Amino acid sequence: MLIMDRHRQVEEKISQLMNGYTAYAETDELIRLMKRDVARRQLNVFFDRTDTGCWFIPVDPGESKH
């Protein structure tokens, strides 16, 4: 059941990203699953790894980089 909970967490966080919201993952396993799903869906996301977890920040393709 724990595995199902992780997959449900990933689904919810990916949904947040797809709706333009930032998502946060605390565990290495959840971060790994999130990165895998982001790559699979080819989402444009910035990863900000901290000592306590990882922020997944959607990048607007229309934003210019100065």
N, C-alpha and C positions, 0 to 999 in steps of 0.2 A: 504493500500500500504506500510505502514511503516513496517508491519510484514513481508511482502515479501522481503523487503530490508534487514531485519535482517537475514532471512533465506538464502538469496543470499550471504550475508557477511559470514555466517557460512560455506556455501558450498565452497566459495573461500578460506577461511582460512584453512579448512580441506584439501582442495586440496594442498595447500602450504605444510602442515604438511606431507601429504602422499608422496610428492616429496622431502622430506628431509629439508624443509625450516622452519624457525621459524615463528610463527604467533603471533600477538598481539591483544588483545581485551580490549577496554577501559571501557565499561559499564557493570554493574552487569548482566543485561539481556543477553548480548552477551557472557559474560563469562559463565553463566549458560548453554546457548545453546551449546557453544563450548564443555564444559565438558561433557554434555550429549551425544553429537555426538562422541567425543573421546572414551567414555566408550562403546557406542553402536558398534563402529567399532573396539574396542579392540586395539587401537593404543597405542604404548609405548611412552608416552609423559611426560615430566617433566613440572610441573606448577610452575611458579615463580610469585607470587602475589606481587604487589607493591602498593604504595599509589594511583597510577593513573590508574592501570589496571592490566592485567595479561599476561605474556609471556607464550606461549605454545611452548616448545622446544622438537623436536623429539629426541628420544634416540635411538641410533644405538644399536641393540641387540648384535652386535659383540664387542662393547666397553667393556673393562674390568674395573671393579671398584676397584681402589687401595685405 
